[in-house]
């Protein structure tokens, strides 16, 4: 599916993994979409730093409930998401889950809530190079179901709500004009982020079950964010941490289902 010259894929390998060695990666990948550097590696048992040359990407491999997993906190953008799927594709990963942040597009979606995109409006510039404009960006339904069951009780314990629905991915955060926001709202989108549609579209093309779990860090409609070093920002951090662990729980459950004998 990646038809670029081979050296470019080799560059991604070397940027993301030590010496480009794919055997340093687990069978499953959890990506920190725009962060997670202090959170994701702490959730693994015996995490080993296997990072490549990139300064804005860290890669760790360890175990979670006996399943070998790699976690990759990285910068946030559609291009970074493209790299994440490319690495998963080269590694032949069995599933990919992104954990990131988003801005709410509805007044009743509160900062500190959580969202799992079921399908995503493709308002970024990466996926158009792979598929036509009518192609949908859709999560793997089984992985979404598993992730939602893992995330909902965790989020609820914090007094927050988990939402599932249609969202938007954009590549131009500072171009979120009132006109664009109004259009997304009228289309019923829950939130906007910068990576999910790339994860879903390229993950589908690569044959890798994919999902994303997003912590709501701001409300675009109300013009508010959680700030920095505030009580509200700490709540968002707590939600992100719970979503990160829920992503790993979902990976463990997905692995268990893959290992279960099929019914005749």
N, C-alpha and C positions, 0 to 999 in steps of 0.2 A: 504493500500500500504506500510505503514511502519510496518514491521514485527518484529521489535526489541522488547525486553521486555518493558512492559508498563512503568516501572519506568524511562526509558531513555526519553520517550516522556514527562513524568511528569517533568523531570529535565529541559528539554528545556523550558517548560511553566514557571517554576519558575525562570529560568535564565533570561527570556526575559520579563516576566510580573509580576507585584507585586502579590505575593502570588499565582501565577499561575492562577489568575482569568480571564477567557476568556471573561466575560462580560465587562471587562475594555477595550476591543479592539473594534474597529469599524468594519463595514462590509467589508471595503476595506483596503488594506495595501500598503503603498509605502515604499520601503526599500532603504536606503542609502548604496550602495554597496561600502564599503571601506571609508565611511565618511558621510558628510552631517549633522554633529552634530550641527553646528551653522546655518544651512540653513533650514532644513526641519520643525522643530517645529515652526519657525517664520512664516510659510506660513499658519498655521491653526488658526482659530478663537478658542478662549477659550481652548488652548492646555493645557492638564494636563499630568504631568509626571507620568506614570504608570510603570516605569522600574522595572525589576526584579533584581536578584542578580549579574548578569554579569557586569563586570567593562567596557567591551568594546562594550556594546550594551545599547542604550537608547531607550525607547519606550514612545511615546506621543500619546494621543488620543484627538481629537478635531473635528471641523467641517470645511469643505470647501464648500462654496456655498450650505449650508444646508445638506450636506452629511457627515455622521459620518465616519471619517477616522483615521487610526492609521499610524503614520510615525515611522520608525525604523532605525535610523542611526546606523551603526555597522562596525566592522572591515571587511576587504575584504579577501575572500578566498572561494573556493568551499564549504568548510565545513560550513562556516557562511551562505552561500546561501541555503544549505540543511536545516539548522535550520529555516531560514525564511519561506521556503515552508512548513516545518513541522508544524510551528505555524499557518500558514494560513490554512492548511489542518484541524488541530484540531479545529480551530475557524470556519471552513466552510466559509472562506472569499469568496466574490463574484468576486474579481479580485486582482491581485498582479502586481505591477510595480516596477522594480528596476531602480535606478538612480545612475550611477557610472562614471567611467573613463576608457579610453582605450588607447592603442598605435597603431597608424596608420601603416598599412602594404603597403601603396602606397605613392609614392612621391607627388601625387596631392591631397592627403588628408592632410589638414593643421592642425597644432596645433591650437586649438580654434574652429575647426569644431565640428559637432555633428553627431552621428551615431545611428541609430535604427537597431539592428540586426533582420533580418527576419528569418534567420536560422543560426545555429552555429555548427561549427566543434567541436566535443567533445574530446578535448585533455587534459581532467582533469581526476582525479581518483575517483570521487564520483559516477557519473551516471552509471559507469560500474557495480556497485553493484546492480543496479535496472533494467537495460535493457542490451540487447546484443549490440555488437559493431556496428551493422548495423542500430540501431534505431536512427532516426533523432531528433535533438533538434530544434523545430520550434515554433515561437511565435504564439500567437493567432492573426489571420489575421485582425479581426474586431478591436481588441484593438490596433494593430499596426497602422491601418488606422486612428483611432481616435487620437492616440498619435502624429502621423506625422502631422496631420492637426493642432493640438495645438502647436506643437514645431516649425514647419517650419517658420512661421512669426516672432516668437520670436528670433530664431537664425539668421534669415536674417537681422533683425534690428540691430544686432551687427556686421554685415558685414561678417558673417560666413555662412557655407553651411551645410545643413542637408543631410546626405547620408543614404540610405537604402540598405541592401544587406546581403551577407553571411559574418560571422565573425568567430573568433576562441576563444575558452576559454581554457586556460592552467592552470595547477596547479603548474607550476615551472617557474616563471618569470625569474629567473637567469639562466635557462637552454635554453633561447631563442637564440640558436646558429645560425650562418649564414646559416647553412644547413636547419634548421627548418624554419627559416624565409623565405628562398627561396622557400621551399615547399609550405608554406601557400600562398605566393605571386602567385605562379604558379597556385594554386587552385582558385585564384580570391578573396581571403579573404580581407576585408576592414581593419580589425583591430583585435587586440587581447586583451582580458580581462581575469578576473579570476572567473567570476560568472555566466555569462548569460546562458551558456548551462545547468547549474544545475537548474536555475530558469525555463527555458523552458521545460526541460525534466520532472522534478518532478512536475512542475505545470500542465503539460499535464496529467500525471498519476493521479494527485490529482483532476482533473476536474476543475482546477482554471485557467481562462483566464489570460495569463501572457505576459508581454512585458518588454523591457529594453531600457532606453535612456542613451547614453554614451557621455560624453565630451572627446574630443581628447586632452590628456595631453602631449603626446610625439609622435615622429615618429620613429619607430623601424628601418625602412629602412635607414633613413638619420642619425640615431644615435643622435637625438636631443630631448630635453625635454623642458618644459616651465620654468624650474628652480623654485626658491622659492623667493618670494618677488619681482618679476620682473613684468614689464608691460605685458609680455606674460602670466605669471601665473595669473595675475588679469583678463585678458581676459578669460582664461579658467574658472576661478571662476564665472565670469559673465554668461558664457554659462551654467555652471552647475546649477546656480540659475534659469536661464530661463527654463532649462529642468525639474528641480524639480517642478516648478509651472505648466509647461505643463503636467507633469505626473498627478498632482492633477486635472487639467482641464479635462484631459482624463478620470479620475475616475468619475468626476461629469457628464460628457457626457455619459459614459457607464451606470451609474446609471439611468440617464434619459431614456435611451433606454430600460433598463430593466423594468422601470415603465410604459412605453408606452403600451397601449392596443395592443394586437396582432391582425393583420388583419384576418378576417374570411377566 
